[in-house]
Structure formats: C-alpha cells, structure tokens
Amino acid sequence: MFRMPPSSAPMKTVHATAVTEASVQEAVHQAEHNPDIQKIEEEKKLAQIKMERQLTQERERADKIKQAAIAEKKALILEQNKMALLKVQAEKTAEKKAQKKAQENAEKLAKIKKAQQLKKQQAALAKKQQAEKLIAEQKKLQQELMQQQMANEQKNISTVISQAQQGAIDKYKAEILSAIQSNWRIDQINAKLKCIYSVQLAPDGTVLAIQLVKSSGDSALDQSAQQAITLASPLPVPHNPVLFNHFRQLVLTLSPQGVLQSVGTA
C-alpha cells in the first residue's frame, strides 16, 4: 500500500535513470574481462577460503577443546564417582570390621562369662557332690554299723537258737538210739564188726526206706540191725519242721559192741 506523505513534509526530488537488461549484461561482461577486477575477485575468494579454513580450524580447535573439556569433566566425574565409591566401600569395610570386632568382643565376653558361670557351677556342683559324698559316707557307715550290729545280734540269736536246736537234736538222737537198741537182738558179739544204714523218715517218724550203705561183712548182723530199725518205727522225731529237717535222712552207724555208735544226717 502506498501512502502519500503528509502535506507538511518537505518534498525531495529523485532522479532516476532507466537501465536496460542489455546494459547490465554489458557491464557484467566488462567486469568479467577486466583483469584488475578478476584479480580482486580471486583475492577475495582466496581470502574467503583462507578465512573459511581458519574458521574451520578454529571450530575444530574449539571442538577439540570442548571435547577435551567434556572428556576431562567426564574423567573428573568418573574419578569423583570412583573416589566416592571407594569411600563408601571403605566406610562399609570399616563398619563391617567394627561390627565384626564388636561381635568378636561380645562373643569373647560371653565366653568369659560362660566360663566363669561354668566354673561357679562346677565349684557349686563339686561342693554339693562333696557334701553328698560325705552324707553318703556317713549313711554308709551308719548302715555298716547297723548291719554289723544286726549281724552280731543275729549271730547271737543264731548261736542261742543253734545251741537250743542242737540240744533238742541231741535229745532226739539219744531217743532214736534208745528205741533201736531196745529192738536189736544180737546172738553173738564181734567188736570189730559194724554196718552203716541210710534211713529215710516221714515227719511223724515212720521209717519210709532203709538202705545199707556199708556192710559189716556179716549178713546176719546186717539183717538184725535192719530189723531193729524197722521194729523201732515210728522213731521219735521233733514236730518242729526246722528241727525235723535234721532227721529227714539219717545215717546210722551200728556196732555189736556199743549196739549204736552214732546217728548222723545225710
């Protein structure tokens, strides 16, 4: 859009010259074939090329410097990260060592306490065992004394009983000898002859079995002795079972000289 200047603005006169296309081409042709102008253009081109090279070199240097700075910065960052990582690792290692040492100290202290406690327990146990041993020894001594006293008393009682039993046994043996003697009939007497009989008795004194253990060498004497035993049945025996055990199996030694020499138990 064209606007007219205001009426108050000063007026200027513009001179214009008409230029044809042919005149322009002519001017260009002249300029191209002018050595001075060509030289100037070449110098300009060389200067421009040189300047472009310099600019390229400057950009390359700047890029190298920039890349170097970036690389240096990366290296610095890597180094810092590495140092930070090493620091963290060192701190962790130190922390682990500290924890391990603390744990070892705690375990050592626990072992010491356990050893002390065990020592106290062993001492208390030893003291208790010693006390128990002393009590056991005292009890054993008391038992031994009591057993010895009881044994002595039993021995005394046994002696008294044995003496009483032996008196009763001797009494019944004498009665048995007397009963057999009263039933033995001997035609002739030879002091050197004797026979031995084993006699089994019932609890009431009945003769259950008679066995000739040793003959006198005289069958008439042996037979008369056996007949006397049979005729004397039942023999006088004690009613006490304990005492009767001494008469359950008798061994009788008979001789014409003394009629009966001994009465024994099998």
Buried (B, 14 or more C-beta within 10 A) or exposed (E): EEEEEEEEEEEEEEEEEEEEEEEEEEEEEEEEEEEEEEEEEEEEEEEEEEEEEEEEEEEEEEEEEEEEEEEEEEEEEEEEEEEEEEEEEEEEEEEEEEEEEEEEEEEEEEEEEEEEEEEEEEEEEEEEEEEEEEEEEEEEEEEEEEEEEEEEEEEEEEEEEEEEBEEBBEEBBEBBBBBBBEBBEBEEEBEEBBBBBBBBBBEEBEBEEBEBEEEBEBEEBBEBBBBBBEBBBEBBBBEEEEBBEBBBBBBBBBBBEEBBEEBEEE
